């Protein structure tokens, strides 16, 4: 259970039921509390050094979300939706949120959940077709749920909608609270996996591979539609061995019920100058996942695997999936 070292909150959260609940929850925990003007701009946090990135992840920021723009998406969902949190307590060395928030990619909670879910439901019901809304693109809602119970609240209240689906990814295995609730048939849960060696060395603070696979089986048994992200695929020296073992482990451990219709998303790692700067100072003893011999520029300050290297790796992964999951769909590989 995440217990923050310090809490920074906007005074306006007191106008919302969840805001009051969170303040009460932590009132007797001897946690230093700070009132802030804007969850997007905390000068004290912005001024910290990159080396303090890990310590910053132990803080909790609570505010009111002010932007509610839906971004069209054409993968699993129709729209990426800003929802009840952004950032995370985990410290994955490749996290794309670091590109947006730099070292301020700590966990922020937003208490105006009724407003956000209401917009999703109204958009769903106005559409001629069933829309799917990605509500976890900026955070990990399984993790957040351990603090707010927001995911349980969301799934149960979205079940009252006549149309639409929700989806979110996770790297955590704490799924028990959402197993026995209403509305599961309207939710697609996608669990992100990586070889255990990469989880230990790169995805700091997340659940292990065994826990994630068991969570997939639990979710499917409970009635959720499930997907698996193999993401991000990181081309370490022994990557072929690592990912071969991963896919074989999935084949061995996933239930027959899961393997009937689980779908896959395969995503290769992108990286950035910002990642490199923070990781080298915050995790000086960690492995270096940037390889200049394999990667090339992708826009200002960003890197991706060179086209010929990525093409070869994609072919390897597709062949691997065909071997162990010949009847399951790969939605996309990027």
C-alpha positions in Angstrom: 0.0 0.0 0.0 1.4 3.4 -1.1 1.9 5.8 1.9 3.1 9.2 0.7 5.9 11.0 2.4 4.3 14.4 1.7 1.0 15.6 0.2 0.5 18.7 -1.9 -3.1 19.6 -2.6 -5.3 22.3 -4.1 -7.7 23.9 -1.6 -10.5 23.3 -4.2 -10.5 19.6 -3.6 -12.5 20.2 -0.4 -15.5 21.0 -2.7 -15.5 17.3 -3.8 -16.5 14.2 -1.9 -13.4 12.3 -3.0 -11.2 15.2 -2.0 -12.6 15.3 1.5 -12.3 11.5 1.7 -8.6 11.7 0.8 -7.8 14.5 3.3 -9.5 12.5 6.0 -7.7 9.3 5.0 -4.3 10.8 5.6 -5.2 13.2 8.4 -3.9 10.9 11.2 -0.8 9.5 9.3 1.6 12.2 10.4 2.2 13.2 6.8 3.4 16.8 6.0 0.6 18.6 4.0 1.1 21.5 1.7 -1.6 23.7 0.1 -0.7 24.6 -3.6 -2.2 26.9 -6.2 -1.9 24.6 -9.2 -1.2 20.9 -9.4 0.5 21.5 -12.8 3.0 24.0 -11.4 4.6 23.3 -8.0 7.8 25.4 -8.0 9.4 23.5 -5.1 9.1 20.3 -7.1 10.3 21.7 -10.4 13.4 23.1 -8.8 14.6 19.7 -7.5 17.5 18.0 -9.1 17.2 15.0 -11.4 18.9 12.9 -8.7 15.8 13.4 -6.5 13.4 11.8 -9.0 13.0 8.7 -7.0 12.2 10.6 -3.8 9.7 12.8 -5.6 7.8 9.7 -6.5 7.0 9.2 -2.8 4.9 12.4 -2.8 1.2 12.6 -3.7 -0.4 15.5 -5.4 -4.2 16.0 -5.3 -6.1 18.5 -7.4 -9.0 19.2 -9.8 -8.6 18.2 -13.4 -9.3 21.2 -15.6 -8.6 19.8 -19.1 -11.1 17.3 -20.5 -10.2 17.0 -24.2 -10.7 13.6 -25.8 -8.0 12.6 -28.2 -8.9 10.4 -31.2 -7.2 7.0 -31.1 -7.3 4.1 -33.6 -5.8 1.2 -31.7 -7.8 -0.5 -28.9 -9.9 2.6 -28.2 -11.6 5.4 -30.1 -10.5 8.1 -27.7 -7.8 8.7 -25.2 -9.5 10.3 -22.2 -8.0 12.4 -19.4 -9.2 10.7 -16.3 -8.7 10.5 -12.5 -4.9 10.4 -12.3 -1.7 11.1 -14.1 1.8 9.9 -13.3 2.6 6.9 -11.2 4.5 5.8 -8.1 6.5 3.3 -10.2 9.8 4.4 -11.9 10.0 2.6 -15.3 13.1 4.0 -16.9 11.4 4.5 -20.3 8.1 6.0 -19.1 6.6 8.2 -21.8 5.1 10.5 -19.2 8.6 11.6 -18.4 8.7 13.2 -21.8 5.7 15.3 -20.9 6.3 16.0 -17.3 10.1 15.6 -17.0 11.0 14.7 -13.4 7.5 15.8 -12.2 6.0 12.5 -13.4 4.8 11.7 -9.9 1.3 10.6 -9.0 -1.4 13.2 -9.3 -5.0 12.4 -8.3 -8.0 14.4 -9.6 -11.1 14.4 -7.4 -13.7 15.6 -9.9 -14.4 12.1 -11.1 -18.2 12.6 -11.5 -17.6 15.4 -14.1 -15.2 13.2 -16.1 -17.3 10.1 -16.1 -20.4 12.1 -17.0 -18.7 13.4 -20.2 -17.7 9.9 -21.2 -21.2 8.5 -20.7 -22.8 11.4 -22.6 -20.3 11.0 -25.5 -21.0 7.2 -25.6 -24.7 7.6 -25.7 -24.7 10.2 -28.4 -22.7 8.0 -30.8 -24.3 5.8 -33.4 -21.8 3.0 -32.7 -20.3 1.7 -29.4 -17.2 3.7 -28.6 -14.3 2.5 -26.5 -12.6 5.0 -24.1 -9.0 4.6 -23.0 -9.1 5.9 -19.4 -5.6 4.8 -18.3 -3.2 6.4 -20.8 -1.7 8.8 -18.3 -1.5 6.6 -15.2 -2.1 3.1 -13.9 -5.6 2.7 -12.6 -5.0 -0.6 -10.8 -2.4 1.2 -8.7 -4.5 4.3 -8.3 -7.4 2.1 -7.1 -5.5 1.0 -4.1 -5.6 4.7 -2.9 -8.9 6.0 -4.2 -11.1 3.0 -5.1 -11.8 5.0 -8.2 -11.7 2.1 -10.6 -14.4 0.2 -8.7 -16.5 3.3 -8.6 -15.9 4.0 -12.3 -16.8 0.4 -13.6 -19.9 0.2 -11.4 -21.2 3.6 -12.5 -20.3 3.2 -16.1 -22.4 0.0 -16.1 -25.5 2.3 -16.0 -24.6 3.6 -19.4 -26.5 2.1 -22.4 -23.5 2.2 -24.7 -19.7 2.1 -24.9 -16.7 0.4 -23.4 -13.8 1.4 -21.1 -10.2 0.1 -21.4 -7.0 0.7 -19.5 -3.5 -0.9 -19.3 -1.7 -1.9 -16.1 1.6 -3.2 -14.9 0.2 -4.2 -11.5 -1.4 -7.3 -10.1 -3.7 -5.9 -7.4 -6.9 -6.8 -9.3 -8.9 -8.5 -6.6 -11.0 -5.3 -5.7 -12.5 -5.2 -9.3 -13.2 -9.0 -9.7 -16.6 -9.2 -8.1 -18.4 -6.0 -9.2 -21.0 -5.0 -11.7 -20.2 -3.8 -15.2 -17.2 -6.1 -16.1 -18.7 -6.9 -19.5 -18.1 -3.3 -20.6 -14.4 -3.2 -19.7 -11.3 -4.3 -21.5 -8.3 -4.8 -19.2 -4.9 -4.9 -20.9 -1.9 -6.2 -18.8 1.6 -5.1 -19.8 4.3 -7.8 -19.6 8.0 -8.0 -20.0 10.7 -10.5 -19.2 11.3 -10.8 -15.5 14.9 -9.7 -15.9 13.7 -6.4 -17.5 11.0 -5.9 -14.9 13.6 -6.1 -12.1 16.2 -3.9 -13.8 14.0 -1.4 -15.7 10.4 -1.3 -14.4 11.1 -0.3 -10.8 8.2 -0.5 -8.4 5.9 -2.6 -10.6 4.5 -6.1 -10.0 6.5 -9.1 -11.1 5.8 -11.2 -14.2 4.3 -14.1 -12.2 1.8 -11.8 -10.5 0.8 -10.1 -13.7 0.1 -13.4 -15.5 -2.0 -14.6 -12.5 -3.9 -11.3 -12.6 -4.7 -11.9 -16.3 -6.2 -15.3 -15.5 -8.2 -13.9 -12.6 -9.6 -11.1 -14.7 -10.7 -13.4 -17.5 -12.2 -15.8 -15.0 -14.1 -12.9 -13.5 -15.7 -12.0 -16.8 -13.4 -9.2 -18.2 -12.2 -9.1 -21.8 -8.4 -9.1 -21.6 -5.5 -8.1 -23.8 -1.7 -8.4 -23.3 0.8 -5.7 -24.2 4.3 -6.9 -24.7 5.7 -3.5 -24.1 8.1 -2.0 -24.4 10.3 -4.4 -26.2 13.8 -3.5 -25.3 16.7 -4.8 -27.4 19.3 -5.7 -24.8 22.2 -8.0 -25.8 20.2 -11.2 -25.1 16.8 -9.9 -26.1 15.9 -12.8 -28.3 16.4 -15.2 -25.4 14.5 -13.0 -23.0 11.5 -12.5 -25.2 11.4 -16.2 -26.3 11.3 -17.2 -22.7 8.6 -14.6 -22.0 6.3 -15.8 -24.7 6.9 -19.5 -23.8 6.1 -18.6 -20.2 2.8 -16.9 -21.2 1.9 -20.0 -23.2 2.5 -22.2 -20.2 0.9 -20.1 -17.5 -2.1 -18.5 -19.2 -5.4 -20.3 -18.7 -7.1 -22.0 -21.6 -9.9 -19.6 -21.2 -7.5 -16.6 -21.7 -5.8 -18.2 -24.7 -9.2 -18.6 -26.5 -9.5 -14.9 -27.4 -6.7 -12.8 -25.8 -5.3 -10.2 -28.1 -1.8 -8.7 -28.2 -0.2 -5.3 -28.7 3.5 -5.3 -29.4 5.3 -2.0 -28.8 9.0 -1.3 -29.2 10.7 1.1 -26.8 11.2 4.7 -27.7 13.6 6.8 -25.5 14.6 10.4 -25.1 17.3 12.8 -24.0 15.2 13.6 -20.9 15.0 9.9 -19.9 18.8 9.6 -20.3 19.4 12.7 -18.2 17.1 11.7 -15.3 18.1 8.0 -15.3 21.8 8.7 -15.3 21.5 10.9 -12.2 18.6 9.2 -10.4 19.7 5.6 -11.1 23.5 5.7 -11.5 23.9 2.0 -10.9 21.1 0.9 -13.2 21.6 -0.6 -16.7 21.8 1.8 -19.6 18.9 1.0 -22.0 20.0 3.6 -24.6 22.2 2.1 -27.2 23.5 4.6 -29.8 24.5 1.7 -32.1 20.9 0.5 -32.3 18.9 3.8 -32.0 18.4 6.9 -34.1 16.8 10.3 -33.8 13.0 10.6 -33.8 12.2 14.2 -33.6 13.8 16.6 -31.2 15.5 14.8 -28.4 13.8 11.5 -29.0 15.2 8.1 -30.1 13.8 5.0 -31.7 15.4 1.8 -33.0 16.9 2.1 -36.4 14.4 1.0 -39.2 16.5 -2.0 -40.3 17.0 -3.2 -36.7 13.4 -2.7 -35.8 12.2 -4.5 -38.9 14.3 -7.6 -38.1 13.1 -7.6 -34.5 9.5 -7.2 -35.6 9.8 -10.3 -37.8 11.3 -12.2 -35.0 8.5 -11.3 -32.6 5.8 -12.1 -35.2 7.3 -15.5 -35.8 7.5 -16.1 -32.1 3.8 -15.2 -31.6 2.8 -17.4 -34.5 4.6 -20.3 -32.9 3.0 -20.0 -29.4 -0.2 -18.1 -30.1 -1.2 -19.0 -33.7 -4.9 -18.3 -33.2 -4.6 -15.0 -31.4 -4.7 -11.6 -33.0 -1.8 -9.1 -32.9 -3.8 -5.8 -33.0 -0.7 -3.9 -34.0 3.1 -3.9 -33.7 4.9 -0.5 -33.6 
